[in-house]
Amino acid sequence: MSLVALPQAERHSSSLYGLRESKTMRFNRSYPFFAVALSLLLLGASVNTGWSQSRRQPPTSNEKKNKRPGETKPGEGQEPLPKDIEPTKPQDIEKVSISTQIVNVDAVVYHKKSGQIVAGLKKPNFAIFDNGVKVDITNFSTPEAPITVAMVVEYSKWSELFGLYGNHGYEPGTYEVIRPTAMFLSQFIKPPDDYVSVIAFDIRPTPLTDFTNDPSRLQQVISLLLRNQPAFRETNLFDALKFVLVGGRGDSVVLEDSKSEKSDYSGLASVQGRRRAVILVASGIDTFSKINYGDARKVLQNAGVPVYIIGTANMFKKLYGDQLPATDSLMGMPGRMSWLQADNTLQTFAKETGGAYFPVTFEGELPKVLSSINALLRSQYSLAFNPGDVRDGKQHKLQVKVDVDGDGTYDDKEYVVQARQFYNSPKPTPNAEKNGGDKNHAP
């Protein structure tokens, strides 16, 4: 089965992007084979599906930093980024985060019964409560700003395996994560104002393209995913989300001719003045990230960026979930407890960031799911408030209420406000009183 909705990208040589050309995966429909193979897998045996492909090996020279689209020179074929999403230096990000003291809250309002999104609301229609105390809304904007999206795709041997056994071998297992990625990139990114970056992750996150809205570049991303196979089994979800939101040092962008193996990135949380979101295509399984679940929750809570999640591997769980052991097998196959935790993780991430979680089982569900995500993205009201000089180092609970008809009564029973639920206040710093007023001590 081929991807009908996928645009055909121009063929490139096998050395393009420093990645090996993988052979087209062929599968037969021999159900006894899959039954035997799955039985061995559930018993902890190793099923070798040709997972020895290495990752790309870019040049090791550090003579030149990786160039982002906004830094491309005229005439090199890349449209420059707008000023509000140009990369910033890490020290600049730290200065902004200290000086602004602004908490951003993106909110979507829809009718509880019909699900109809409410548009045309004004600043007086909203109220924000910080730990139960109403605060003044300092910034407000209606859903008119373009979207800036980071699409994070689980591209690992595990996700390939889950997809393969979920479709009984009728098509490559990676299609389960490639299909929603391709549909969103080709149908919902509208030049010239929308921008999207794509990050694939297994043992570590790898940026495939930096922020762009060039249709040819997006086709290259789809072709790159189709022509290759995952390199590692591990799926370090928490590390990938931290890299996307906070930034850091990682692999250079695959679709850029960089002479450096590693590059520095600023996270999506540093992008200001635009409607931001993360679209995550993943199973929710995390093998051994450097940060744990609690740290990942804090990163998402502080970023103020909604996360919309397309849950994968649902057909695999429906077909074989009852046959899995309670705990993980010796070979690492996730057990029933791990799958329950994965589902809870995705639901929590979506709920606490003001996003939404869509577990997808059948291919036919994708058009409706992607349309819903697009509608929610383009209907976000951007609110913000100043918490003042609050540095207690504690988690603060946020609640957004709406008065749709303007009668002075909040319409909690009839309407739902989808918004982030927490933010973490900075920790207190030493002051002059603690130092006894000694001028030899820093304030």
C-alpha positions in Angstrom: 0.0 0.0 0.0 1.4 3.4 -0.9 0.8 6.8 0.7 -1.9 8.3 -1.6 -1.7 11.7 0.0 2.0 12.0 -0.1 3.5 14.3 -2.7 6.2 12.8 -4.9 9.6 14.3 -4.2 12.5 14.4 -6.7 14.8 11.4 -6.4 18.3 12.0 -5.1 21.5 10.1 -5.1 22.2 7.7 -2.2 24.7 10.0 -0.7 22.2 12.9 -0.3 22.1 14.4 3.2 24.8 11.9 4.3 22.2 9.1 4.7 22.3 5.7 3.1 19.6 4.8 0.6 17.6 2.0 2.2 16.0 -0.7 0.1 12.2 -0.7 -0.2 10.7 -2.9 2.5 8.8 -5.8 1.1 6.4 -7.9 3.2 4.3 -11.0 2.5 1.0 -11.7 4.0 2.0 -14.9 5.7 0.1 -14.8 9.0 1.8 -17.9 10.5 5.1 -16.1 10.1 4.0 -13.1 12.1 2.3 -15.3 14.7 5.6 -17.2 15.3 7.7 -14.0 15.2 5.5 -12.2 17.6 5.4 -15.2 20.0 9.2 -15.2 20.1 9.2 -11.4 20.7 6.8 -11.7 23.6 9.0 -14.4 25.2 11.9 -12.0 25.1 13.7 -13.4 22.1 15.4 -11.1 19.7 13.7 -10.6 16.3 16.3 -9.2 13.9 14.7 -7.1 11.2 17.9 -5.6 9.8 18.4 -2.9 12.4 22.1 -2.5 11.8 21.8 0.6 9.7 24.0 3.4 11.1 23.0 7.0 11.5 24.2 9.6 9.1 27.9 10.5 9.4 28.4 14.2 8.6 31.8 15.7 8.3 33.6 16.2 11.6 35.1 19.6 10.7 34.0 22.4 13.0 35.1 25.2 10.7 31.6 26.4 10.1 28.5 26.7 12.3 25.3 25.3 11.1 23.2 27.9 9.3 19.5 28.3 10.1 17.1 29.5 7.4 17.1 33.0 8.8 20.9 33.2 8.3 20.9 32.0 4.7 22.6 34.4 2.3 20.5 35.9 -0.5 20.4 33.7 -3.6 20.9 30.4 -1.8 17.3 29.4 -2.3 16.0 29.7 1.3 13.5 32.3 2.3 14.7 34.3 5.3 12.9 33.8 8.6 10.9 36.7 10.1 12.6 38.6 12.8 10.4 37.1 15.6 11.5 33.5 15.1 15.2 34.1 14.2 17.5 32.1 16.5 18.7 33.8 19.7 21.8 33.2 21.7 21.4 31.2 24.9 22.5 34.2 27.0 19.9 36.4 25.4 17.2 33.9 26.3 18.3 33.9 29.9 18.2 37.7 30.0 14.7 37.8 28.6 13.3 35.2 30.9 14.6 37.1 33.9 13.6 40.6 32.9 10.1 40.1 31.5 8.4 38.2 34.4 5.5 37.4 32.0 3.5 34.2 32.1 1.9 33.4 28.7 -1.3 31.4 28.5 -2.8 30.3 25.2 -6.5 29.4 25.5 -9.1 27.8 23.3 -12.8 28.1 24.1 -15.4 25.6 22.8 -19.0 24.6 23.7 -19.0 21.6 26.1 -21.8 19.7 24.3 -21.4 20.6 20.6 -17.6 21.1 20.6 -18.1 24.3 18.6 -15.1 26.7 18.9 -16.0 30.1 20.1 -14.5 33.0 18.2 -14.8 36.8 18.5 -14.1 37.0 22.3 -12.4 40.1 23.8 -10.1 40.7 26.7 -13.0 41.4 29.2 -14.5 38.0 28.5 -11.5 36.3 30.1 -10.2 36.0 33.7 -7.0 34.3 34.9 -6.6 32.9 38.4 -3.1 32.2 39.9 -3.5 29.8 42.8 -7.1 30.9 43.1 -6.3 34.6 43.1 -7.5 36.7 40.1 -4.7 38.5 38.3 -4.8 41.3 35.7 -4.4 40.3 32.1 -1.6 42.4 30.7 -1.4 41.1 27.1 -4.2 39.9 24.9 -4.4 39.0 21.2 -7.1 37.3 19.1 -6.6 34.2 16.9 -5.1 36.1 14.0 -1.3 35.5 14.3 0.3 32.9 12.0 1.3 29.5 13.5 4.9 28.3 14.3 4.9 24.6 14.8 7.6 22.1 15.8 6.6 18.7 14.6 8.2 15.9 16.7 8.1 12.4 15.2 9.0 9.2 16.9 11.2 7.4 14.3 12.7 4.4 16.0 12.9 0.6 15.6 10.2 0.2 18.3 7.8 2.5 16.5 8.6 0.6 13.2 7.9 -2.7 14.9 4.6 -1.6 16.5 3.4 -0.3 13.1 4.5 -3.4 11.3 2.6 -5.8 13.5 -0.3 -3.5 13.8 -0.9 -3.6 10.0 -0.1 -7.4 9.7 2.9 -6.6 7.4 0.8 -5.0 4.6 3.1 -2.0 4.6 6.3 -0.7 6.2 5.8 -0.1 10.0 7.2 3.5 9.7 4.1 4.5 7.7 2.2 4.8 10.9 4.2 7.9 12.0 5.1 9.2 8.5 1.5 9.3 7.3 0.2 11.9 9.8 3.4 13.9 9.4 3.1 14.0 5.6 -0.6 14.9 5.7 -0.1 17.8 8.1 3.0 19.2 6.3 1.3 19.1 2.9 -2.2 20.3 3.8 -2.0 22.6 6.8 1.1 24.7 6.5 0.2 27.8 4.6 2.9 30.1 3.2 4.0 32.8 3.6 3.2 33.3 7.3 3.1 29.7 8.8 6.4 28.1 9.7 7.2 24.5 10.8 10.3 22.6 11.8 10.5 18.8 11.9 12.5 16.8 14.5 12.7 13.0 14.4 13.9 11.2 17.5 15.0 7.7 18.6 18.0 7.6 21.0 18.4 11.3 20.4 16.5 14.1 18.5 17.7 14.9 15.0 16.4 18.1 13.3 15.4 17.3 9.7 14.6 20.8 8.8 14.6 24.1 10.6 11.7 26.5 10.4 10.4 26.7 6.9 7.3 26.9 4.8 8.9 26.0 1.5 6.7 23.2 -0.1 9.8 21.7 -1.8 11.6 21.5 1.5 8.6 19.9 3.2 8.5 17.3 0.3 12.2 16.6 1.0 11.4 15.8 4.6 8.7 13.4 3.6 10.9 11.7 1.0 13.8 11.5 3.6 11.6 9.6 6.1 10.2 7.3 3.4 13.6 6.4 1.9 15.3 5.5 5.2 14.9 3.2 8.1 15.2 4.0 11.8 18.7 3.5 13.2 18.1 2.8 16.9 15.5 1.0 18.9 15.4 3.4 21.9 12.8 6.1 22.0 13.9 8.9 24.3 10.7 11.0 24.3 11.5 13.2 27.3 14.9 14.3 26.0 13.3 15.1 22.6 10.7 17.3 24.1 13.2 19.2 26.3 15.4 19.7 23.2 12.5 21.1 21.2 11.2 23.4 23.9 14.4 24.6 25.7 17.0 24.0 23.0 20.6 22.9 23.4 23.4 21.3 21.4 22.4 18.6 19.0 22.8 17.1 15.6 23.0 19.6 12.7 20.0 20.0 10.5 19.9 17.1 8.1 18.6 19.0 5.1 21.2 21.7 5.3 24.7 21.5 4.0 26.5 22.0 7.3 30.2 21.2 7.8 29.7 20.8 11.5 28.4 17.6 13.1 26.8 19.5 16.0 25.0 22.8 16.3 23.4 25.0 19.0 19.7 25.6 19.0 17.3 27.9 20.9 14.0 26.2 21.9 10.5 26.9 20.7 9.8 28.5 24.1 12.1 31.5 23.1 9.9 32.3 20.1 7.7 35.3 20.9 4.9 37.1 19.2 3.6 34.1 17.3 1.1 31.3 17.9 3.3 28.4 18.9 2.6 24.7 19.3 4.3 21.3 19.3 2.7 18.4 17.4 3.9 15.2 18.7 3.5 11.9 16.8 4.5 9.2 19.3 3.6 6.0 21.2 4.4 7.6 24.6 7.1 4.9 25.4 10.3 6.4 26.8 13.2 4.0 27.2 16.0 5.8 29.0 16.0 9.6 28.6 18.5 11.6 30.6 15.6 13.4 32.3 12.7 11.7 34.1 9.0 12.0 33.8 8.8 14.7 36.6 11.5 16.8 34.9 9.8 16.5 31.6 6.5 17.7 33.1 8.2 20.8 34.5 9.8 21.6 31.2 6.4 21.5 29.5 4.7 23.4 32.2 7.2 26.3 32.1 7.4 26.5 28.3 3.9 27.7 27.9 3.6 25.9 24.5 0.5 23.7 23.9 1.3 20.1 22.9 -1.0 18.4 20.5 -0.4 14.6 20.4 -1.2 12.0 17.8 -0.9 8.7 19.7 0.5 5.7 17.7 0.8 2.0 18.2 -2.9 1.7 19.2 -3.7 -1.1 16.8 -0.7 -3.0 18.1 -2.0 -2.7 21.7 -5.5 -3.8 20.6 -4.2 -6.9 18.8 -1.5 -8.0 21.2 -1.9 -6.1 24.4 -3.5 -9.0 26.3 -0.6 -11.3 25.3 2.1 -9.0 26.7 3.5 -9.6 30.2 2.8 -7.2 33.0 6.3 -5.9 33.0 8.9 -5.3 30.3 10.6 -8.4 28.8 14.3 -9.1 29.1 14.7 -7.8 25.5 13.0 -4.6 26.3 9.5 -5.2 24.8 7.2 -2.9 26.8 4.8 -4.7 29.0 1.2 -3.8 29.9 2.3 -1.5 32.8 4.6 0.4 30.4 1.8 0.9 27.9 -0.6 2.2 30.6 2.1 4.6 31.8 2.7 5.7 28.2 -0.9 6.5 27.6 -1.1 8.4 30.9 2.0 10.4 30.0 0.6 11.6 26.7 -2.7 12.5 28.3 -1.0 14.5 31.0 1.4 16.3 28.7 -1.6 17.4 26.5 -3.8 18.4 29.3 -1.3 20.4 31.4 0.0 22.4 28.4 -3.5 23.3 27.0 -3.1 20.9 24.0 -5.1 17.8 23.1 -4.5 14.1 22.8 -5.8 12.0 19.9 -5.1 8.3 20.0 -5.3 7.1 16.4 -6.1 3.4 15.6 -7.2 3.5 12.0 -5.8 5.5 9.0 -9.3 6.8 8.3 -9.3 8.8 11.5 -6.4 11.0 10.5 -8.2 13.6 8.3 -10.6 14.4 11.2 -7.9 14.4 13.8 -5.6 16.7 11.8 -8.4 19.0 11.0 -9.3 19.3 14.7 -5.7 20.1 15.6 -5.5 22.7 12.9 -8.8 24.3 14.1 -7.6 24.4 17.7 -4.2 25.9 16.6 -5.8 28.7 14.7 -8.4 29.5 17.4 -6.0 30.1 20.3 -6.4 33.4 22.3 -3.1 34.6 23.6 -3.2 35.8 27.2 -0.5 36.9 29.5 -0.1 38.3 33.1 2.7 39.6 35.3 3.0 37.5 38.5 5.1 40.3 40.1 8.2 39.6 42.1 7.2 36.1 43.1 10.1 33.8 43.6 9.0 31.0 45.9 10.2 28.2 43.7 6.8 26.5 43.8 4.4 25.2 41.3 1.4 27.6 40.7 -1.9 26.4 39.5 -3.5 28.4 36.7 -7.2 28.5 35.8 -8.7 30.5 32.9 -12.4 31.3 33.1 -14.6 32.8 30.4 -17.7 35.0 30.4 -19.0 34.4 26.8 -22.1 36.6 27.0 -20.5 39.3 29.1 -23.2 39.2 31.9 -20.6 39.1 34.7 -21.0 35.3 35.3 -18.5 32.8 34.3 -19.9 30.2 31.9 -18.0 27.1 33.3 -21.0 24.8 33.0 -21.6 25.5 29.3 -18.1 26.2 27.9 -14.7 24.6 28.2 -11.5 26.7 28.3 -8.5 24.6 27.1 -5.3 26.2 28.5 -2.1 25.4 30.4 -2.7 24.5 34.0 0.6 25.2 35.8 3.7 27.3 35.8 6.7 27.1 38.1 7.9 30.2 39.9 11.7 30.9 40.0 13.5 30.0 43.1 14.3 32.8 45.6 17.7 34.4 45.3 19.9 35.7 48.2 19.2 39.4 49.1 20.9 42.1 50.9 19.1 41.4 54.2 20.4 37.8 54.2 23.9 39.2 53.8 23.4 41.7 56.7 23.9 44.7 54.4 27.6 43.9 54.0 28.7 45.7 50.8 31.3 43.0 50.3 28.5 40.6 49.5 26.5 40.6 46.2 22.9 41.6 46.6 
